[in-house]
Amino acid sequence: MAADSLSRQELMDRIAGADFQAAGENIAYTFQQAAQKAEAEGVQYFAKKEFMNAIDHYMENPCLERAITLLEKYPSFLELFELTKDPIQIWARNFKKSKE
């Protein structure tokens, strides 16, 4: 089932157990990479203001309710939330934290 056709409850079920802080880091990394790619290609990266406002709202307080609000508007981010539940990603985050 495509993310854009999921109900609010289905979204909640899909991101149950996600690390919301890590999802925010994934989102920030995605934007960082897009900006770097654009710069390397000699172009500017642009995003709609409403899109950036939705991201900023989530990043202010990464939590379930704000994640659902974000995913209802931009379901393509669902994968970034689900990725935080991957055992390898969890191990990598814990390893990184242990080194800090």
C-alpha positions as CSV (number, residue, x, y, z in Angstrom):
1,M,0.0,0.0,0.0
2,A,1.4,3.4,-1.0
3,A,2.2,5.8,1.9
4,D,-0.1,8.5,0.5
5,S,-3.1,6.2,0.8
6,L,-2.5,5.3,4.5
7,S,-5.0,6.4,7.1
8,R,-3.9,8.2,10.3
9,Q,-4.1,4.9,12.2
10,E,-2.1,3.0,9.6
11,L,0.6,5.7,9.8
12,M,0.6,5.4,13.6
13,D,1.0,1.6,13.3
14,R,3.8,1.9,10.7
15,I,5.9,4.3,12.8
16,A,5.2,2.6,16.2
17,G,8.6,2.1,17.8
18,A,10.3,4.6,15.6
19,D,13.0,6.9,17.1
20,F,11.6,10.3,16.4
21,Q,14.8,12.1,17.1
22,A,16.7,9.8,14.7
23,A,14.0,10.4,12.1
24,G,14.6,14.1,12.4
25,E,18.3,13.5,11.9
26,N,17.5,11.4,8.8
27,I,15.4,14.3,7.5
28,A,18.1,16.9,8.2
29,Y,20.7,14.6,6.5
30,T,18.5,14.3,3.4
31,F,18.3,18.1,3.1
32,Q,22.1,18.4,3.7
33,Q,22.8,16.0,1.0
34,A,20.4,17.7,-1.5
35,A,22.1,21.0,-0.8
36,Q,25.6,19.6,-1.3
37,K,24.6,17.9,-4.5
38,A,23.0,21.1,-5.8
39,E,26.2,23.1,-4.9
40,A,28.4,20.5,-6.6
41,E,26.3,20.9,-9.7
42,G,26.5,24.6,-9.5
43,V,22.8,25.1,-8.9
44,Q,20.7,26.2,-5.9
45,Y,18.4,24.0,-3.9
46,F,14.9,25.3,-3.4
47,A,12.1,24.0,-1.2
48,K,8.6,25.3,-0.8
49,K,8.1,27.5,2.3
50,E,5.1,25.3,3.4
51,F,7.3,22.2,3.1
52,M,10.0,23.8,5.2
53,N,7.5,25.0,7.7
54,A,6.2,21.5,8.1
55,I,9.7,20.2,8.6
56,D,10.6,22.9,11.1
57,H,7.4,22.2,13.1
58,Y,8.4,18.6,13.4
59,M,12.0,19.3,14.2
60,E,11.0,21.7,17.1
61,N,9.5,18.7,19.0
62,P,10.0,15.3,17.2
63,C,7.1,13.3,18.6
64,L,4.4,10.9,17.4
65,E,1.7,13.6,16.9
66,R,4.0,15.9,14.9
67,A,5.3,12.9,12.9
68,I,1.8,12.0,11.9
69,T,1.0,15.6,11.0
70,L,4.1,15.7,8.8
71,L,3.4,12.3,7.2
72,E,-0.2,13.2,6.4
73,K,1.2,16.1,4.3
74,Y,4.4,14.4,3.1
75,P,4.0,10.7,3.1
76,S,7.2,10.2,1.2
77,F,9.1,10.7,4.5
78,L,7.6,7.4,6.0
79,E,10.6,5.5,4.9
80,L,12.9,7.8,7.0
81,F,10.8,7.0,10.1
82,E,10.7,3.2,9.4
83,L,14.4,3.2,8.9
84,T,15.0,4.1,12.5
85,K,13.5,0.7,13.5
86,D,16.0,-1.2,11.4
87,P,18.3,-3.3,13.7
88,I,21.4,-2.2,11.9
89,Q,20.5,1.4,12.1
90,I,19.8,1.1,15.8
91,W,23.2,-0.6,16.3
92,A,24.9,2.2,14.4
93,R,23.2,4.9,16.4
94,N,24.1,3.2,19.7
95,F,27.7,2.7,18.5
96,K,27.9,6.4,17.6
97,K,26.5,7.4,20.9
98,S,29.0,5.2,22.8
99,K,31.8,7.0,21.0
100,E,30.6,10.5,21.9
